[in-house]
Amino acid sequence: MATENYQARALYAVGHFDKLKAMWTASPDDAELYFLHARAVVSQGHAQLATSHPATAPLELLTARGAPSSEFAALRVVADFLAAGGSKNPDALNAANEAIQALIADPVRGANPRVRVVVGEYLLATNQLDAVVATVGLLAKEHNVDAASILLQTFLEIDRVDLAELLAADVGRWAEDAIQAQVLEARAGMAAGNKVQDALWAWEELVQTYAASPFLLCMMGTCHLLQNNLVEAARLLNEAIAMDPAYADAHVNLVVAAAAAGKADLNQVSALWASFPSHPFTENLALKAGAFDRAAAKFS
């Protein structure tokens, strides 16, 4: 089972959630497969909250036979939060935060690395970045690659690319899961800007090994976008969208690629705004549009 679970962890890292689900369906009593699949479902639930028609994580998944009680408790809190509408519902956010704090404060559940991973992913998704570091920072130092992944994404969110690069290099020295380490190194390299080609080679290698996923195609397209290879960027991003029409980051980067190519399309931007109103990119556009309207109103 160790080899099979290595494969499952790799599938999670490269975004092949359907293949991961198939593995769990074939072995529903495997606790690690359950945990990985449940994290994938929750991750998709967070992503769907950015769309105009968010779906909810299927709560029935969390009654899976063999699910460890501590992980179940943490996952159930996040699933309930998603089902209630996520951060757009202040009551749901407050309730989830209170439940999460109680879990972390529990001397048994709070010491469970998987609980801290679930909590860390929730805190990252809800932009509670200081709490992320407090929750998974020590766990990452103890060579937990999932915690390291969450911490690296947090560093990128706060524009500490230097810390992300150091962390990725450190993970590469100790991680048993080479694929997860490769993903972290590629993400840090893209953010640094001076290792984009190395990152692209890494994504291409992962596609050759595991086949294309929306995540991998989007990462490759983003690399080409950073290198100003705009035609290839658009091709790969369109492939990602064809594979998963709800993959918001691919839509966002496709709009950016069109603008960089001098082919900005207001209809495309409007469609992005309508389809993904809660994505950080479109929320930022809304803020800037509102500021412009307020400034223009002074002269009307």
PyMOL commands that set and color helices and strands:
alter all, ss='L'
color gray80, all
select helices_A, chain A and resi 2-13+17-26+31-48+59-63+69-83+86-88+90-105+109-111+113-125+129-141+145-157+161-174+178-192+196-210+214-226+230-243+248-260+266-275+280-297
alter helices_A, ss='H'
color red, helices_A
deselect
rebuild
show_as cartoon
